[in-house]
Amino acid sequence: MPGADIAGNGAVWIGLETTYGTPVDPTASGVGVWCPVISESLAYTEDKYFSPQIRSSAIVSGVASSFYHIAGDIVMEVDPAFIPYFLYASRHTVTKTGASPPYTYKAVPTNVGATYPGGTARGLTIVTVRNGLGFMYSGCVVNQFAFTVENGVLRCTLGMLGLAETDTASNTFTKSWVDPILLGASSHSVYVDTAGLTPTFATPDTTFNGFTFTANYNGTAQNRLTPARSATYIAYGETEATYETELDFTSKAEYNNMKANTLRAIKFESLLSGANFAAATQAFRITAFRTAYSTYEVGLSGIGDLLMARVTGRSLGIAGGDPFAFECKSSTSIT
């Protein structure tokens, strides 16, 4: 029996499935990668049935297995070597451009209603190694992305949903790691412009104190009457894309835009090197082409507190284009 262990000895492997919902072998060469994470909480999630039979007793007397699915979060740094895998396994259409590295992966949201095993959806098989023991989850998709800057480094919390858990064939894993690519404090810029299909984003806005962009697809695991207790598919709901930040309060211009429902385009960009996204070797950016302010709050707090505007906004649909896009420049080649 293994002794107590710490999370630092654990590991996470991800592999894109050839057929959605059918797990891929984590020991096979070239199928997937060992992906560094900050934390993970993937879990077998079941609402067990406890029988309420009346048997002259005030306690339940029996239990039966019920439907289950996989759910949990993965928190990781936005490393361009790994983020494209998660873009593919989400409610997006991903296009890959470039004949040689770095490749550019552009993900735009779709209106797909559900992911069916054997269908066109891409999914991940995820193996988490905890205390030397493997837990394998299949049919995993990203239900929510939350990108944020923490201590100057771009991070992402991935809200995952999956279909099933399968025992790994072995608990012997040969792990392989690559050097991390961190998008740190000197990497980031934020731009604000007039809403439209082709905003110019000419000059960075230097008043942003942090930035968080969340894309929630409101997915739910669905179980149907089939010869299996695992989830049958993942159903998607409304796409909600929002951002929040604090701004140095130096002008009422954007406050007045909030009151007038003036629509804005916003771009967050992280470049490892290069003067712009096109020249960068590794990079990530978020562009929301048509957004509305939800709230814009300014108040006097403490006597010595800096005057800040607390701002939230929401991405809207735009005629003839995509409401928002995630783009990643990466040396990783995915087909």
C-alpha positions as CSV (number, residue, x, y, z in Angstrom):
1,M,0.0,0.0,0.0
2,P,1.5,3.4,-1.0
3,G,2.2,5.9,1.8
4,A,1.0,9.4,2.0
5,D,2.1,11.7,-0.8
6,I,1.9,15.3,-1.9
7,A,0.4,16.8,-5.1
8,G,3.9,17.7,-6.4
9,N,4.5,14.1,-7.2
10,G,1.4,13.9,-9.3
11,A,1.0,14.5,-13.0
12,V,-1.7,15.2,-15.7
13,W,-1.7,13.7,-19.2
14,I,-4.0,14.9,-22.0
15,G,-4.6,13.4,-25.4
16,L,-7.1,14.4,-28.1
17,E,-9.5,11.5,-28.9
18,T,-9.7,10.2,-32.4
19,T,-13.4,9.3,-31.8
20,Y,-15.1,11.5,-29.2
21,G,-15.8,9.6,-26.0
22,T,-13.4,6.7,-26.8
23,P,-10.3,7.0,-24.5
24,V,-6.9,7.1,-26.1
25,D,-3.9,5.2,-24.6
26,P,-1.7,7.4,-22.4
27,T,1.2,5.0,-22.9
28,A,1.1,5.2,-26.8
29,S,3.8,7.3,-28.4
30,G,2.7,10.6,-30.0
31,V,-0.9,10.4,-28.8
32,G,-0.8,13.1,-26.1
33,V,1.4,15.1,-23.8
34,W,2.1,15.5,-20.1
35,C,0.6,18.9,-19.2
36,P,1.8,20.9,-16.3
37,V,-1.0,22.3,-14.1
38,I,-1.3,24.4,-11.0
39,S,-4.1,22.2,-9.6
40,E,-6.9,19.9,-10.8
41,S,-10.1,18.7,-9.2
42,L,-11.6,16.3,-11.8
43,A,-14.0,13.9,-10.1
44,Y,-16.4,11.0,-10.7
45,T,-19.7,12.7,-9.9
46,E,-22.7,10.5,-9.1
47,D,-26.0,11.1,-7.4
48,K,-26.4,7.7,-5.7
49,Y,-29.9,6.4,-5.1
50,F,-30.6,5.8,-1.4
51,S,-33.8,3.9,-1.0
52,P,-36.5,5.6,1.1
53,Q,-38.3,2.3,1.8
54,I,-40.4,2.4,5.0
55,R,-39.2,-0.6,7.1
56,S,-40.1,0.3,10.6
57,S,-36.9,2.3,10.7
58,A,-36.1,6.0,10.4
59,I,-33.0,5.5,8.3
60,V,-32.5,4.5,4.6
61,S,-31.9,0.8,4.2
62,G,-30.4,0.4,0.7
63,V,-28.3,2.0,-2.0
64,A,-28.1,1.6,-5.8
65,S,-25.7,3.0,-8.3
66,S,-27.0,5.8,-10.5
67,F,-25.9,7.9,-13.4
68,Y,-22.6,9.6,-13.3
69,H,-20.3,12.0,-15.2
70,I,-17.0,13.7,-14.8
71,A,-16.6,17.3,-13.6
72,G,-14.0,19.6,-12.1
73,D,-11.5,22.3,-12.8
74,I,-8.0,22.5,-14.1
75,V,-6.0,25.5,-13.2
76,M,-2.9,26.2,-15.3
77,E,-0.6,28.8,-16.6
78,V,-1.4,29.8,-20.2
79,D,1.5,27.9,-21.7
80,P,1.2,28.1,-25.6
81,A,2.6,24.6,-25.8
82,F,-0.6,23.2,-24.2
83,I,-3.5,25.6,-24.6
84,P,-4.3,24.6,-28.2
85,Y,-5.4,21.1,-27.0
86,F,-8.0,22.7,-24.8
87,L,-9.2,25.0,-27.5
88,Y,-9.9,22.0,-29.7
89,A,-11.9,20.3,-27.0
90,S,-14.4,23.1,-26.5
91,R,-17.4,24.7,-28.2
92,H,-15.2,26.4,-30.8
93,T,-14.1,26.0,-34.4
94,V,-10.3,26.0,-34.5
95,T,-8.3,26.9,-37.5
96,K,-4.5,26.2,-37.7
97,T,-2.3,28.3,-39.9
98,G,1.4,28.3,-40.7
99,A,3.5,25.9,-42.6
100,S,6.1,25.7,-39.8
101,P,6.3,26.7,-36.2
102,P,5.2,28.8,-34.6
103,Y,1.7,27.8,-35.7
104,T,-1.3,30.1,-35.1
105,Y,-4.5,28.5,-33.6
106,K,-7.6,30.6,-33.8
107,A,-10.7,29.5,-31.9
108,V,-14.1,31.1,-32.5
109,P,-17.3,30.1,-30.7
110,T,-19.9,28.0,-32.4
111,N,-23.6,27.3,-31.7
112,V,-23.2,23.5,-31.4
113,G,-25.9,22.2,-29.1
114,A,-24.3,19.0,-27.9
115,T,-21.3,16.6,-28.2
116,Y,-22.3,13.0,-29.2
117,P,-19.9,10.0,-29.0
118,G,-18.7,9.2,-32.5
119,G,-19.7,12.6,-33.8
120,T,-17.6,15.5,-35.0
121,A,-16.8,16.9,-31.5
122,R,-13.2,16.8,-30.3
123,G,-12.7,15.6,-26.8
124,L,-9.8,14.9,-24.4
125,T,-8.8,11.8,-22.5
126,I,-7.3,13.1,-19.3
127,V,-5.2,10.9,-17.0
128,T,-4.4,12.3,-13.6
129,V,-1.7,10.5,-11.5
130,R,-2.4,10.8,-7.8
131,N,-0.1,9.1,-5.4
132,G,1.2,6.9,-8.3
133,L,-2.4,5.8,-9.2
134,G,-3.9,6.7,-12.5
135,F,-7.5,8.0,-13.0
136,M,-8.5,8.1,-16.6
137,Y,-11.4,10.3,-17.8
138,S,-12.7,10.3,-21.4
139,G,-15.0,12.6,-23.5
140,C,-13.7,15.6,-21.6
141,V,-14.5,19.1,-22.9
142,V,-14.0,22.6,-21.6
143,N,-17.3,24.1,-20.4
144,Q,-15.7,27.3,-19.2
145,F,-12.5,29.3,-19.8
146,A,-11.5,32.0,-17.3
147,F,-8.3,33.8,-18.3
148,T,-6.8,36.1,-15.7
149,V,-3.5,37.7,-14.7
150,E,-2.2,36.6,-11.3
151,N,1.0,38.0,-9.9
152,G,1.8,39.2,-13.4
153,V,1.5,35.8,-15.1
154,L,-1.4,34.8,-17.4
155,R,-3.4,31.9,-16.0
156,C,-6.5,30.0,-17.0
157,T,-9.1,28.1,-15.0
158,L,-10.7,25.4,-17.2
159,G,-14.1,24.2,-16.1
160,M,-14.2,20.6,-17.4
161,L,-17.1,18.1,-18.1
162,G,-16.5,14.5,-19.2
163,L,-18.5,11.4,-20.0
164,A,-16.8,8.5,-18.3
165,E,-14.0,7.1,-16.1
166,T,-12.0,4.0,-17.1
167,D,-9.3,2.2,-15.1
168,T,-5.9,2.6,-16.6
169,A,-4.3,-0.6,-17.9
170,S,-1.2,0.1,-15.7
171,N,0.0,2.5,-13.1
172,T,3.4,2.7,-14.6
173,F,3.8,5.9,-16.5
174,T,6.8,7.3,-18.3
175,K,6.5,11.1,-17.9
176,S,8.1,13.6,-20.2
177,W,8.3,17.3,-19.6
178,V,9.3,20.4,-21.6
179,D,10.6,23.7,-20.3
180,P,7.7,26.0,-19.3
181,I,6.7,29.0,-21.3
182,L,5.4,31.7,-19.0
183,L,3.6,34.8,-20.2
184,G,4.8,37.2,-17.4
185,A,4.2,40.8,-16.4
186,S,6.2,42.3,-19.3
187,S,4.0,40.4,-21.9
188,H,0.6,42.0,-21.5
189,S,-1.2,44.8,-23.2
190,V,-4.9,45.8,-23.3
191,Y,-6.5,47.8,-26.1
192,V,-10.0,49.4,-26.3
193,D,-11.6,50.7,-29.6
194,T,-14.9,51.3,-31.3
195,A,-16.9,48.1,-31.7
196,G,-16.7,46.5,-35.2
197,L,-15.4,43.7,-37.3
198,T,-11.9,45.3,-37.8
199,P,-11.0,47.5,-34.9
200,T,-7.6,49.1,-35.2
201,F,-6.5,48.9,-31.6
202,A,-3.8,51.5,-32.3
203,T,-2.7,52.3,-28.8
204,P,-2.6,50.3,-25.6
205,D,-4.7,51.5,-22.7
206,T,-2.5,51.9,-19.7
207,T,-5.2,52.2,-17.0
208,F,-6.1,48.5,-16.6
209,N,-5.4,47.1,-13.2
210,G,-5.8,43.4,-14.0
211,F,-8.1,41.7,-16.5
212,T,-10.3,38.6,-16.4
213,F,-12.2,37.2,-19.4
214,T,-14.6,34.4,-18.9
215,A,-16.4,32.3,-21.6
216,N,-19.1,30.1,-20.1
217,Y,-21.0,27.7,-22.4
218,N,-23.4,26.5,-19.7
219,G,-22.9,22.9,-20.5
220,T,-24.5,20.0,-18.6
221,A,-23.9,16.3,-18.6
222,Q,-26.8,14.4,-19.9
223,N,-27.7,10.8,-19.0
224,R,-30.1,8.7,-21.1
225,L,-31.5,5.2,-20.7
226,T,-28.7,3.3,-22.3
227,P,-26.8,0.2,-21.2
228,A,-24.3,2.4,-19.4
229,R,-24.3,4.7,-16.3
230,S,-21.8,7.2,-17.8
231,A,-23.0,10.4,-19.4
232,T,-24.5,10.0,-22.8
233,Y,-23.4,13.4,-24.1
234,I,-22.7,17.0,-23.0
235,A,-25.4,19.6,-23.8
236,Y,-24.5,23.2,-24.2
237,G,-26.6,26.2,-23.3
238,E,-26.2,30.0,-23.8
239,T,-22.7,31.3,-24.4
240,E,-21.9,33.9,-21.9
241,A,-18.7,35.8,-22.5
242,T,-17.8,38.5,-19.9
243,Y,-14.8,40.5,-18.6
244,E,-14.0,42.3,-15.5
245,T,-11.3,44.7,-14.4
246,E,-10.3,47.8,-12.4
247,L,-9.3,51.0,-14.1
248,D,-7.5,54.1,-12.9
249,F,-10.3,56.7,-12.9
250,T,-9.0,59.6,-14.8
251,S,-12.0,60.5,-17.1
252,K,-15.7,60.1,-17.3
253,A,-15.5,59.2,-21.0
254,E,-16.0,55.4,-20.5
255,Y,-18.5,56.0,-17.7
256,N,-20.6,58.1,-20.1
257,N,-20.2,55.3,-22.7
258,M,-21.6,52.8,-20.2
259,K,-24.7,55.1,-19.6
260,A,-25.2,55.5,-23.3
261,N,-24.7,51.8,-24.2
262,T,-21.9,52.8,-26.5
263,L,-20.4,49.5,-27.7
264,R,-16.7,48.8,-27.4
265,A,-14.1,46.4,-28.8
266,I,-11.5,45.1,-26.4
267,K,-8.3,43.1,-27.0
268,F,-6.0,41.5,-24.4
269,E,-2.6,40.3,-25.7
270,S,0.3,38.5,-24.2
271,L,3.5,38.2,-26.2
272,L,6.6,36.2,-25.2
273,S,8.7,38.1,-27.8
274,G,8.2,40.3,-30.8
275,A,6.7,43.8,-31.2
276,N,3.3,42.4,-32.2
277,F,1.3,39.2,-32.4
278,A,2.4,38.5,-35.9
279,A,6.1,38.7,-35.0
280,A,5.8,36.9,-31.7
281,T,7.2,33.4,-31.4
282,Q,4.8,32.3,-28.6
283,A,1.7,34.4,-27.7
284,F,-1.9,34.4,-26.7
285,R,-4.6,37.0,-27.2
286,I,-8.4,37.5,-26.7
287,T,-10.4,39.8,-28.9
288,A,-14.0,40.7,-28.2
289,F,-15.3,42.7,-31.2
290,R,-18.6,44.0,-29.7
291,T,-19.0,44.5,-26.0
292,A,-21.3,46.4,-23.7
293,Y,-20.5,47.6,-20.2
294,S,-22.6,45.9,-17.6
295,T,-21.4,47.9,-14.6
296,Y,-19.1,50.9,-14.1
297,E,-18.7,51.7,-10.4
298,V,-16.7,54.6,-9.0
299,G,-16.8,55.6,-5.4
300,L,-14.8,57.1,-2.6
301,S,-13.5,54.4,-0.3
302,G,-10.7,54.9,2.2
303,I,-9.0,58.3,2.7
304,G,-5.8,57.0,1.2
305,D,-7.2,54.7,-1.4
306,L,-6.6,55.2,-5.1
307,L,-9.7,56.1,-7.1
308,M,-10.5,53.1,-9.3
309,A,-13.4,52.2,-11.5
310,R,-14.7,48.7,-11.1
311,V,-15.9,47.5,-14.5
312,T,-17.7,44.5,-15.9
313,G,-18.6,44.0,-19.6
314,R,-20.3,41.4,-21.8
315,S,-19.6,40.2,-25.3
316,L,-22.4,40.5,-27.8
317,G,-23.0,38.9,-31.2
318,I,-21.9,40.9,-34.3
319,A,-23.3,40.7,-37.8
320,G,-20.9,39.2,-40.3
321,G,-18.3,38.1,-37.8
322,D,-17.5,36.3,-34.5
323,P,-18.3,37.8,-31.1
324,F,-14.9,36.9,-29.8
325,A,-11.8,34.9,-30.6
326,F,-9.0,33.2,-28.8
327,E,-5.7,33.0,-30.7
328,C,-2.5,31.2,-29.7
329,K,0.9,31.2,-31.3
330,S,2.6,27.9,-30.5
331,S,5.4,25.6,-31.6
332,T,3.0,22.6,-30.9
333,S,1.7,20.9,-34.0
334,I,-1.8,19.4,-33.7
335,T,-3.7,17.8,-36.6
